[in-house]
Amino acid sequence: MAPPKGTSDPDILAWIEKTGYILVTGNRRTIPEHVRVHYAAGHRVPGILLLKRGASLGEVIEQLYLLWAASDAEEYVDRLLYLPM
């Protein structure tokens, strides 16, 4: 089960590291800094996909589908990417 709404960024990063889920988020304001702190502490993430401001739901769904169809989850380990690309 996913963490509840309002869970702190560091706790979300710890959860995705533990579970192996890639995070898709619109939180461009605080997640990048928390990821830097997470890495500096020797932790890893399975991948983070940040949604660009103004991206339509259709664009996001299309990009997620293309990423799923054309790549392996291991390609996103410790990467922070912006969608749509």
Residue pairs with C-beta under 8 A, 6 or more apart in sequence:
2 15
3 11
3 12
3 15
7 15
9 27
9 30
9 31
9 34
10 34
10 37
10 38
12 23
13 23
13 34
13 35
13 38
13 43
13 45
14 43
15 21
16 22
16 23
16 45
16 46
16 48
17 38
17 43
17 44
17 45
17 46
20 46
20 73
21 46
22 46
22 47
22 48
22 49
22 73
22 76
23 31
23 45
23 47
23 48
23 49
24 49
24 51
24 60
24 64
24 83
25 31
25 48
25 49
25 50
25 51
26 50
26 51
27 50
28 50
28 51
28 52
28 53
31 48
31 50
31 80
32 50
32 80
35 45
35 48
35 80
38 45
39 78
44 77
44 78
45 77
45 78
46 73
46 76
46 77
47 73
47 76
47 77
47 78
47 79
47 80
47 81
48 79
48 80
48 81
49 64
49 67
49 76
49 81
49 82
49 83
50 80
50 81
50 82
50 83
51 60
51 82
51 83
52 82
52 83
52 84
55 83
55 84
59 83
59 84
60 83
60 84
62 84
63 83
63 84
63 85
64 83
